[in-house]
């Protein structure tokens, strides 16, 4: 609609991640590098997926099941990639720990590991927001706006920014949950992350129905807040646990 | 109570290089979007000597024409580089420095001026011509002064390097599309050959500079780390990256960082932190309180576990101790523009002086991203990520191999591959999904 509206939509999708970036991640250069590499991983996964699905595009706009299949395959692929990302991170952790030993500095703290996981998740989230929302925002800087048939109450840019915000939250915090789950071997955490991702993806299929966004988007935000709560609870428990562990040894 | 974690300072030098590259690319994209620079096929330049691209030509004609353009351009760049090597060999260093100042003046004045004028026109900024001229003149002169002089704060020099990169890259995006892509790929290949092959001009230049212990008269962006708070500890800087990657020597623990001269902190940030190992071999007069740019005495020579002392040109003295680790690599990127202004080299050394990246690398990364910006924002982001990851890979290779490496090839190749993959594969996929409001 105008430059102001365009910037507004962009900030709607990326505002919280920007503040997270400025306050947490920009302090430590290593976290910026982690963010960039996880964004790259997400981009590569997206390219591979689009390569696989290219012969079948464009899908017919009225039939649901090809889209369901698309979302399912994409989510499965990305979750597999998340596991690989975690394996890579474990190797990196070993390298960092041996480096720390070599220069006689303390090894990685729990907060460090959590911050790396957060940076990784934020990288995924930012990549999602940029590719699914921001890249389509260029017309929003011009004089007009655009409505989709399926949801005629709200401009397309606004609804895609809102959905992108929910997904950014989900991606960011499910990475933290996933890393902790894989590290501790906690089955609940390991399973809950793909489940969240899949359900979020499937919920967007609800948008397929006419005016379906009215139900789909609030449910999506429910999933996002559940992710936030679970992550917060888990991190709090871990921090208390580690403080209790190191408590008796404090001089 | 809690000692600082290694995560606090790891990777500072990489970010010190990536940040200005990102800023340059971002501003070029902004310029491209706001000024809506379309490739004007009527410009005849060194890049267009043989074939002027016409959008209505057939694909094969465009292909051949662009290929010829690219080859001619690379040949020109190679010829100029050889001339540069000759001049440097015969010790015409002062001439080179003056020529580079002149080209900085010219670039900022005319090309920068043209961009300012089009910005003023586009946004209807109310400013009269005399004010504009005076401002432009001041801006240009400051830029020229900052190129090789010693007294300038490093921030000013860094800013002007970025500005020059932006100006030249914005001009380069005026080239037609196919020609741009072919030139980028051709230059990446040329860079690879010129730096690594035995007869390559850049390799000769680096060897000449190192055997003479002189610094190359070239335009480089130096990402000097500020004097960190890790006094007496082996804080960030190049050595930590090398220790991390190469499983380095244990000497790193014995290095103590000290600013040159026991001077006030306000001025010291401009000067290099000097690693001092043997205090007793310090020169009798100690370190002078006013250090001329210690960079003047910088040595690019490999190895030596002994002391070396260098005399700066204004008679200040500093002792420089070299560790057993050989100085880090130099990465070279070369390029050229209409003014035939040489790019510089990228090098990092073990004195925590940070990494240097040649100006031409800035320019060609930004050209790639600017050209991607003319298609879509998605391609911009994909190319940005590709270039940054290529740069990261190059920096890691830098710390592993310890010799001059070209900064262009990996990034440009990744950038081109990602651009075409995104444009052909990802775009229909993502747009098809989001217009149906489905995401994952």
Contacts between the chains, C-beta under 8 A, distances in Angstrom:
chain1	res1	chain2	res2	distance
A	28	B	7	5.3
A	28	B	8	5.9
A	28	B	10	7.9
A	29	B	9	7.4
A	29	B	10	6.8
A	29	B	11	4.1
A	29	B	12	5.0
A	29	B	14	6.9
A	29	B	15	4.0
A	30	B	7	5.2
A	30	B	10	4.6
A	30	B	11	4.5
A	31	B	7	7.5
A	32	B	11	7.5
A	32	B	15	5.8
A	33	B	11	5.2
A	33	B	14	6.5
A	33	B	15	7.3
A	33	B	392	7.2
A	36	B	385	7.1
A	36	B	388	5.8
A	36	B	389	7.2
A	36	B	392	7.6
A	37	B	389	7.2
A	37	B	392	7.9
A	39	B	385	6.0
A	40	B	385	5.1
A	40	B	386	8.0
A	40	B	389	5.3
A	43	B	381	7.9
A	43	B	382	6.0
A	43	B	385	5.7
A	43	B	418	7.8
A	46	B	426	6.1
A	46	B	429	7.7
A	46	B	430	7.3
A	47	B	382	8.0
A	47	B	418	7.7
A	47	B	421	5.2
A	47	B	422	6.9
A	47	B	425	6.1
A	47	B	426	5.7
A	49	B	429	7.0
A	50	B	425	4.4
A	50	B	426	4.6
A	50	B	428	7.6
A	50	B	429	3.5
A	50	B	430	7.2
A	51	B	421	7.6
A	51	B	425	5.1
A	53	B	429	6.0
A	54	B	425	5.5
A	54	B	428	7.2
A	54	B	429	7.0
A	57	B	428	5.0
A	57	B	429	6.3
A	57	B	432	5.9
A	58	B	428	6.4
A	58	B	432	5.4
A	59	B	432	6.5
A	61	B	436	6.8
A	67	B	433	7.6
A	67	B	436	7.0
A	67	B	438	5.8
A	70	B	433	7.3
A	71	B	438	6.7
A	71	B	440	5.2
A	74	B	440	5.1
A	75	B	440	5.5
A	78	B	440	7.4
A	95	B	244	7.0
A	96	B	6	6.6
A	96	B	7	7.9
A	96	B	10	7.7
A	96	B	244	7.8
A	99	B	6	6.8
A	99	B	240	7.9
A	99	B	243	6.5
A	99	B	244	4.8
A	100	B	6	4.8
A	102	B	243	6.4
A	102	B	250	7.5
A	103	B	6	7.5
A	103	B	234	5.8
A	103	B	240	7.3
A	103	B	243	6.7
A	103	B	252	6.5
A	103	B	253	6.4
A	104	B	253	6.9
A	105	B	3	7.2
A	105	B	4	7.8
A	105	B	5	7.5
A	105	B	6	5.0
A	106	B	3	5.6
A	106	B	5	6.5
A	106	B	6	7.7
A	108	B	5	6.8
A	108	B	6	7.4
A	108	B	7	7.0
A	109	B	2	7.9
A	109	B	5	5.6
A	112	B	5	5.4
A	112	B	7	4.8
A	115	B	7	7.4
A	116	B	7	7.8
A	128	B	439	7.3
A	130	B	381	5.2
A	131	B	378	6.1
A	131	B	381	7.1
A	131	B	426	7.7
A	131	B	430	5.8
A	132	B	430	6.4
A	132	B	433	7.6
A	132	B	434	5.4
A	132	B	439	5.0
A	133	B	434	7.5
A	134	B	377	6.4
A	134	B	381	7.9
A	135	B	376	6.5
A	135	B	377	4.4
A	135	B	378	3.8
A	135	B	381	6.9
A	135	B	430	7.4
A	136	B	431	7.1
A	136	B	434	6.1
A	137	B	377	7.4
A	138	B	376	7.5
A	138	B	377	5.7
A	148	B	435	6.4
A	148	B	436	7.8
A	148	B	437	6.6
A	150	B	436	7.1
A	150	B	437	6.2
A	151	B	437	6.7
A	156	B	435	7.5
A	159	B	437	6.6
A	160	B	434	6.0
A	160	B	437	7.0
A	160	B	439	7.9
A	163	B	437	7.0
A	163	B	439	5.9
A	164	B	439	7.2
A	167	B	439	6.1
A	167	B	440	7.9
A	197	B	440	7.3
A	200	B	440	7.3
A	201	B	438	8.0
A	201	B	439	7.4
A	201	B	440	3.8
A	204	B	437	6.5
A	204	B	438	4.6
A	204	B	439	5.3
A	204	B	440	7.2
A	205	B	438	6.2
A	207	B	436	7.3
A	207	B	437	4.0
A	207	B	438	6.3
A	208	B	436	6.7
A	208	B	437	7.8
A	208	B	438	7.1
A	213	B	437	6.6
